[in-house]
């Protein structure tokens, strides 16, 4: 046999051996996939909240081999130090679907609320066809608290929760007050709050006593203090309910100023609500409050970031008698709006002046944009009174004159420039006003003029002014916008932070809920998470969750 034939036979043998190995070799094991009935994440610091967790279902892509379950599926609780502590469980295959594994605690009851959990499935778990997961399955979730003002057993009758309400807008006269129908539900809520064994704090984050929502022809009392006393008298049921909580001594009550009550002094609030705590800045009409186990919670009304609503101690000081007026322009807008409501939003013959502007002049452009904001706002609140006639009575904060709407609006001068009678040059004093009002990060006047009326702009200041400047603050609560919401944010250290707006209790808000409140539940003794929820109260004295709750890891 020549060498060529030998080589051919050897090659053929190699092919046969290879084919034999391929035919007789074991088939590669398949790969299973799995999904849960809960909302979970791979990031321990981003555990999503789930309500009423009793059974955890893991659905696999193949039928599970029962003999491989032992030690393959585990449930852990994450303690305050971030350690995974195994939970005693009952783990079994679903009787009706062999692809499903169910996890319960030993008592077959809901998992403890206010905890973070870890689910693990290792590759020792096999399908009936010997398939396994591509890699170990490790997911995290958290169990939300269910609000029960009568008491939540998972809180062990401990007072830990913080309730935040804002924008109550109690008025001096029910003929034009913003909160009338919701006043008794508010009293009911406050009474339930007082009886709750779980509430540690109640924070009222501004706009409690309203002196803005008044018709233009309203005759103010001789003093602001007399006005606030009259508001309290007109809403005595609410005042009494708050005072009962204060006098009970078990719940700390804190008041923070808002723009609609920025003239209410420390003495005014202390007189109406004896013993109340007040979160105030040195600047009248502003304040904030820090609380939480590690001072991680920051609460304020947030009007200091609003060009139209922040205290203005600069404009009009040469006009007012005392020279120390702090009334911002939105006060006059509220007066006009109250008249429009009282008149039933009538047809109006008023027209907004057409203005020309040199857009290359940033200063003049800001005035022009200021005018456009006023134009948009006034279009929604028509009045029968002429813009040119003096119809807005004052007698407050040093003002004594009666003003026309046109006094507030930019007008065209003979030289083509724009200016105002009231709040003239306000666009140029904004930076100084921010410094006086304690704004940490300067907001450019152009942005403040154009965007302050936008809810999203105010919301964004939680990030800009607080989370980005103070790493110790992990939760921020605002009021002011009347738009209740919860939003997850991130600080410069990469930690998850939470922003919430507490909404309002006025009778009507277009497109938004009313009678809303925020509840913060600090970590339990051996828990790693702090939880923020947003609820809506109902006239039947029940509560519903308005927005999906959020949790942050504190360790």
C-alpha positions in Angstrom: 0.0 0.0 0.0 1.5 3.3 -1.0 1.7 6.2 1.3 -1.1 8.1 -0.4 -3.6 5.3 0.3 -2.4 5.1 3.9 -3.0 8.8 4.4 -6.5 8.4 2.9 -7.4 5.6 5.3 -6.1 7.4 8.3 -8.1 10.5 7.4 -11.2 8.4 6.9 -10.7 6.9 10.3 -10.4 10.2 12.0 -13.6 11.3 10.4 -15.4 8.2 11.6 -14.1 8.6 15.1 -15.2 12.2 15.1 -18.6 11.4 13.8 -18.9 8.7 16.5 -18.0 11.0 19.2 -20.5 13.5 18.0 -23.3 10.9 17.9 -22.5 9.4 21.3 -21.5 12.6 23.2 -24.1 14.0 25.7 -26.2 16.9 24.4 -25.4 20.3 25.9 -27.7 21.3 28.8 -30.3 23.9 28.0 -30.6 27.3 29.6 -33.7 28.3 31.6 -35.1 31.8 32.2 -37.1 33.1 35.1 -39.4 36.0 36.0 -41.2 37.0 39.2 -44.6 38.3 40.0 -43.0 41.2 41.8 -41.2 44.4 40.7 -37.6 43.7 41.4 -34.1 44.9 40.5 -30.5 43.7 40.5 -29.4 46.8 42.4 -29.6 46.5 46.1 -29.8 50.3 46.5 -32.7 50.6 44.1 -35.2 48.1 45.6 -38.7 48.9 44.2 -41.7 48.9 46.6 -44.3 46.2 46.3 -47.6 46.3 48.2 -49.1 43.3 50.1 -46.5 40.7 49.4 -47.6 37.3 50.5 -46.5 34.8 47.9 -43.5 35.3 45.6 -43.9 33.4 42.4 -41.0 32.5 40.2 -42.0 31.3 36.7 -39.4 29.4 34.8 -39.3 28.7 31.1 -39.2 24.9 31.8 -40.8 22.4 34.2 -38.7 22.2 37.4 -37.2 19.0 38.8 -38.6 18.9 42.4 -35.4 17.2 43.8 -33.3 20.1 42.9 -35.2 22.8 44.9 -33.6 22.2 48.2 -30.9 24.9 48.9 -31.3 26.3 45.4 -33.9 28.9 46.2 -33.5 31.3 49.1 -35.2 34.4 50.5 -33.2 36.9 52.5 -34.0 40.1 54.4 -31.4 42.9 54.2 -30.6 44.3 57.6 -29.6 47.8 58.6 -25.9 47.0 57.8 -26.7 45.7 54.4 -26.2 42.1 55.4 -28.5 39.4 53.9 -30.2 37.4 56.7 -32.0 34.2 55.5 -35.7 34.2 56.1 -37.5 30.9 57.2 -39.7 30.0 54.2 -41.9 27.4 52.6 -40.7 26.8 49.0 -42.6 24.5 46.7 -43.6 23.9 43.1 -47.1 25.1 42.2 -49.6 22.2 42.1 -51.1 23.4 38.8 -48.0 24.6 36.9 -44.7 22.7 37.3 -42.8 25.7 35.9 -43.7 27.8 38.9 -42.0 27.9 42.3 -43.8 29.6 45.1 -42.1 31.2 48.2 -44.0 32.0 51.4 -43.0 32.6 55.0 -43.6 29.9 57.5 -46.9 31.3 58.6 -48.2 31.8 55.0 -48.9 35.4 55.9 -47.8 38.7 54.2 -44.1 39.5 54.5 -43.2 42.1 57.1 -43.7 45.6 55.8 -41.0 48.2 55.5 -38.3 45.7 54.7 -35.9 45.0 51.8 -35.6 41.4 50.6 -33.3 39.5 48.3 -34.3 36.5 46.2 -31.6 34.1 45.0 -31.8 31.1 42.7 -28.5 29.3 42.0 -27.6 27.0 39.1 -28.2 23.9 41.1 -31.8 24.2 40.3 -32.6 22.1 37.3 -35.5 21.5 35.0 -36.9 18.1 34.3 -34.7 18.2 31.1 -31.6 19.1 33.2 -31.6 22.7 32.1 -30.3 25.4 34.5 -30.1 29.1 34.7 -27.3 30.8 32.7 -26.1 32.4 36.0 -27.3 32.8 39.5 -30.5 34.8 39.8 -30.2 37.6 42.4 -33.0 40.2 42.7 -34.1 42.7 45.3 -37.4 44.2 46.3 -39.0 46.1 49.2 -42.3 45.7 51.0 -44.4 48.8 51.3 -46.3 49.9 54.4 -50.0 49.9 54.1 -51.4 53.1 55.6 -53.8 52.5 58.5 -54.4 55.6 60.7 -55.9 53.3 63.3 -52.5 51.5 63.6 -50.2 49.3 61.5 -49.2 46.2 63.4 -45.8 46.1 61.5 -44.9 49.4 63.3 -45.5 47.8 66.7 -47.5 50.8 67.9 -44.3 52.9 67.7 -44.5 56.6 66.7 -42.2 56.9 63.7 -44.1 58.2 60.7 -44.0 61.8 59.5 -47.0 63.3 57.8 -46.6 66.4 55.6 -49.5 68.5 54.4 -49.4 71.9 52.7 -51.4 74.5 50.8 -54.5 74.3 53.0 -55.5 77.9 52.0 -57.9 78.7 54.8 -59.7 81.9 53.9 -61.2 84.8 55.8 -64.6 84.5 54.1 -66.3 81.5 52.6 -67.7 83.7 49.8 -64.3 83.4 48.1 -62.2 81.0 50.2 -60.4 78.2 48.2 -61.1 75.6 50.9 -64.7 75.1 51.9 -65.9 71.6 50.9 -62.6 70.1 52.0 -62.5 71.8 55.3 -64.5 69.1 57.2 -62.5 66.2 55.6 -59.4 68.0 56.7 -60.7 68.1 60.3 -61.5 64.4 60.0 -58.0 63.6 58.8 -56.5 65.6 61.6 -58.7 63.9 64.2 -57.6 60.4 62.8 -54.0 61.6 62.9 -54.2 62.5 66.5 -55.6 59.1 67.4 -53.0 57.2 65.4 -50.4 55.3 67.4 -47.9 55.5 64.6 -47.6 59.3 63.9 -44.6 61.0 65.3 -44.7 64.4 63.4 -47.1 66.5 61.4 -45.5 69.2 59.2 -47.6 71.9 57.7 -45.4 73.1 54.8 -46.9 76.5 54.0 -50.0 78.3 52.8 -52.1 77.5 55.8 -53.7 80.9 56.5 -54.4 82.6 53.1 -54.3 86.4 52.8 -53.9 86.5 49.0 -57.2 85.0 47.7 -59.2 88.2 48.2 -61.3 90.2 45.6 -59.6 93.4 44.4 -62.1 95.5 46.3 -61.7 93.8 49.6 -61.1 96.2 52.5 -58.3 94.9 54.7 -58.4 95.2 58.5 -56.1 97.7 60.1 -53.4 95.1 60.8 -52.2 91.8 59.5 -52.6 90.3 62.9 -56.3 91.1 63.0 -56.6 89.6 59.6 -55.0 86.3 60.6 -57.2 86.2 63.8 -60.3 86.5 61.5 -59.0 83.7 59.3 -58.6 81.5 62.3 -62.1 82.4 63.5 -63.6 81.5 60.1 -61.9 78.1 60.2 -62.1 77.4 63.9 -62.8 73.7 63.4 -59.5 73.2 61.6 -57.6 75.4 64.1 -59.1 73.5 67.0 -58.1 70.1 65.4 -54.5 71.2 65.0 -54.4 72.6 68.5 -55.7 69.3 69.9 -52.8 67.5 68.3 -50.4 70.0 69.7 -51.9 69.9 73.2 -51.9 66.1 73.1 -48.1 66.2 73.3 -47.5 63.0 71.4 -47.1 64.4 67.9 -44.7 67.2 67.1 -46.4 69.8 64.9 -44.3 72.1 62.7 -45.4 75.1 60.6 -43.3 76.4 57.7 -44.2 79.7 56.0 -45.6 79.8 52.5 -46.1 82.6 50.1 -49.9 83.0 50.8 -49.1 83.5 54.5 -45.7 85.1 54.2 -46.8 88.1 56.4 -47.8 85.8 59.3 -45.2 86.4 61.9 -43.8 84.0 64.5 -46.0 85.7 67.0 -49.2 85.4 64.8 -48.7 81.6 64.4 -47.8 81.1 68.1 -50.9 83.1 69.1 -53.3 81.0 67.0 -51.5 77.7 67.6 -49.9 77.8 71.0 -47.0 75.4 71.4 -46.5 74.8 67.7 -42.9 74.5 66.3 -41.9 76.8 63.5 -39.4 76.3 60.8 -38.4 79.8 59.9 -35.5 81.6 58.2 -34.3 85.0 59.3 -36.1 86.4 56.3 -39.8 87.0 57.0 -42.0 84.7 54.9 -39.5 81.9 54.4 -38.5 78.8 56.3 -37.5 75.2 56.1 -37.4 72.2 58.4 -34.9 69.4 58.7 -35.9 66.1 60.4 -35.3 62.4 60.2 -33.0 60.0 62.2 -29.9 61.4 60.4 -31.3 64.8 59.5 -31.8 63.4 56.0 -35.2 65.0 55.4 -35.6 68.6 54.1 -39.0 70.2 53.9 -39.9 73.7 52.7 -42.7 75.4 50.7 -40.3 76.2 47.8 -41.7 79.6 46.8 -38.2 81.1 47.4 -37.3 79.7 43.9 -40.4 81.3 42.3 -39.7 84.7 40.6 -43.3 85.7 41.1 -43.9 84.4 44.6 -40.6 84.8 46.5 -40.5 87.6 49.1 -39.4 90.8 47.4 -37.9 93.3 49.9 -36.4 95.4 47.1 -39.1 96.4 44.6 -41.6 99.1 45.7 -39.8 100.0 48.9 -39.9 103.6 47.8 -43.7 103.3 47.2 -44.8 101.7 50.5 -45.1 103.6 53.7 -42.9 101.4 55.8 -40.3 100.9 53.1 -39.9 97.3 54.1 -42.6 95.6 51.9 -41.9 92.0 50.9 -45.0 91.4 48.8 -44.2 89.7 45.5 -46.1 90.3 42.2 -48.1 87.1 42.4 -50.0 88.6 45.4 -51.7 91.0 43.0 -52.3 88.2 40.5 -54.1 86.3 43.2 -56.3 89.3 44.0 -57.2 89.6 40.3 -57.9 85.9 40.1 -60.2 86.0 43.2 -62.3 88.7 41.5 -62.5 86.7 38.3 -63.8 83.7 40.4 -66.3 85.9 42.2 -67.5 87.3 38.9 -67.9 83.8 37.4 -65.1 84.3 34.9 -67.0 86.9 32.9 -66.5 88.1 29.3 -64.0 90.9 29.4 -63.3 93.9 27.1 -59.7 94.2 28.4 -56.9 93.8 25.9 -53.3 93.2 26.6 -51.0 95.9 25.1 -48.9 94.9 22.2 -45.3 95.5 23.0 -42.1 95.7 20.9 -38.7 94.8 22.3 -35.1 94.9 21.2 -34.2 91.2 21.6 -30.5 92.0 21.6 -31.0 93.8 24.9 -31.2 91.0 27.6 -32.6 93.4 30.2 -35.4 94.5 27.9 -36.1 91.0 26.8 -36.6 89.9 30.4 -39.2 92.6 30.9 -40.9 91.5 27.6 -41.0 87.9 28.8 -42.3 89.0 32.1 -45.1 90.7 30.2 -45.8 87.6 28.2 -46.2 85.5 31.4 -48.7 88.1 32.7 -50.5 88.0 29.4 -50.9 84.2 29.6 -52.0 84.3 33.2 -54.5 87.1 32.8 -56.1 85.3 29.8 -57.4 82.7 32.3 -58.8 85.2 34.8 -61.0 87.7 32.9 -62.6 90.5 34.9 -65.2 93.1 34.2 -63.1 95.9 35.7 -61.0 97.9 33.2 -57.2 97.3 33.5 -56.8 101.1 33.4 -59.0 101.8 36.4 -57.7 101.8 40.1 -59.5 98.8 41.5 -57.0 96.8 43.6 -57.3 98.0 47.2 -54.3 97.4 49.5 -53.9 98.6 53.1 -51.4 95.8 53.7 -47.6 95.4 54.0 -47.1 99.2 53.8 -49.3 99.7 50.7 -52.0 102.3 51.0 -53.0 103.1 47.4 -55.5 101.6 45.1 -53.8 100.2 42.0 -54.9 99.4 38.4 -54.0 96.2 36.7 -52.0 98.2 34.3 -49.7 99.3 37.1 -48.4 95.7 37.2 -48.0 95.3 33.5 -45.0 96.5 31.4 -45.7 99.4 29.1 -43.9 101.0 26.2 -42.2 104.3 26.9 -41.8 107.1 24.4 -38.2 106.0 23.8 -39.3 102.5 23.0 -38.1 100.9 26.2 -40.3 98.8 28.6 -40.9 99.5 32.3 -43.6 99.0 35.0 -45.1 101.3 37.6 -45.0 98.5 40.2 -42.0 96.1 40.5 -40.0 98.2 38.0 -36.6 96.8 37.4 -37.6 93.5 39.2 -35.6 91.5 36.6 -32.4 93.3 37.6 -32.8 92.8 41.3 -33.5 89.1 41.1 -30.0 88.1 41.9 -29.9 90.3 45.0 -33.3 89.0 46.0 -32.1 85.4 45.8 -29.2 86.2 48.1 -31.5 87.8 50.6 -33.8 84.9 50.4 -31.1 82.3 50.9 -31.2 80.6 47.5 -28.0 78.5 47.4 -27.6 78.1 43.6 -28.3 81.3 41.6 -31.2 80.9 39.1 -30.6 83.2 36.1 -33.2 85.9 35.8 -34.1 84.8 32.2 -34.9 81.3 33.5 -36.8 82.5 36.5 -38.9 84.9 34.6 -39.9 82.4 31.9 -40.2 79.2 33.9 -41.3 80.0 37.5 -44.9 79.3 36.6 -43.9 75.8 35.4 -44.4 73.1 38.0 -41.5 71.1 36.6 -39.2 74.0 37.1 -40.0 74.3 40.8 -39.7 70.5 41.2 -36.3 70.6 39.6 -35.0 72.9 42.3 -35.0 70.0 44.8 -32.2 68.6 42.7 -30.4 71.9 42.0 -30.6 73.6 45.4 -30.6 70.7 47.8 -29.5 67.3 46.6 -26.7 68.7 44.5 -25.4 70.9 47.4 -25.9 68.8 50.5 -25.1 65.1 50.4 -26.7 64.5 53.8 -30.2 65.2 52.5 -31.8 62.2 50.9 -35.5 63.2 50.9 -36.9 66.6 49.9 -40.6 67.7 50.3 -42.0 70.8 48.6 -45.5 72.3 48.5 -46.5 75.4 46.6 -47.3 73.9 43.1 -50.4 72.1 44.2 -49.2 69.2 42.0 -48.7 66.1 44.2 -46.0 63.7 43.0 -43.0 61.5 44.0 -39.9 61.4 41.9 -36.6 59.5 42.3 -33.5 61.6 41.8 -29.7 61.0 42.3 -27.2 63.0 44.3 -23.6 63.6 43.1 -22.4 60.6 45.2 -24.6 58.4 43.0 -27.1 57.7 45.8 -30.8 57.5 45.1 -32.7 60.4 46.5 -36.5 61.1 46.7 -38.4 64.3 45.9 -42.1 64.6 46.8 -44.7 67.4 46.5 -47.4 67.2 49.1 -50.1 68.7 46.8 -53.0 70.7 48.3 -56.3 70.6 50.2 -58.2 73.3 48.2 -61.5 72.2 46.8 -60.5 72.1 43.1 -57.3 71.6 41.2 -57.6 71.2 37.4 -56.1 67.9 36.4 -54.7 67.1 39.8 -55.8 65.4 43.0 -56.7 67.4 46.1 -56.7 66.4 49.8 -53.2 64.8 49.4 -50.5 64.2 51.9 -47.0 62.7 52.1 -46.0 60.0 54.7 -42.4 59.3 55.4 -41.6 56.0 57.2 -38.1 56.0 58.6 -36.1 52.7 58.8 -37.2 50.2 61.5 -34.7 49.2 64.1 -33.0 46.6 61.9 -34.1 47.7 58.4 -32.1 49.4 55.7 -34.8 51.4 53.9 -36.7 54.6 54.4 -40.1 54.9 52.5 -42.0 57.8 51.1 -45.7 57.5 50.1 -48.2 59.9 48.7 -51.9 59.5 49.7 -55.2 61.1 48.9 -57.9 61.5 51.6 -61.6 61.0 50.8 -64.8 62.4 52.3 -65.6 58.9 53.6 -62.5 59.1 55.8 -60.5 56.6 53.8 -57.2 57.0 52.1 -55.9 55.7 48.8 -52.3 55.7 47.5 -52.1 58.4 44.8 -48.6 57.7 43.5 -46.4 54.6 43.7 -44.3 54.8 46.8 -40.5 54.9 46.7 -37.8 53.6 49.0 -34.2 54.6 49.6 -31.4 52.6 51.3 -30.0 54.2 54.5 -26.9 52.5 55.7 
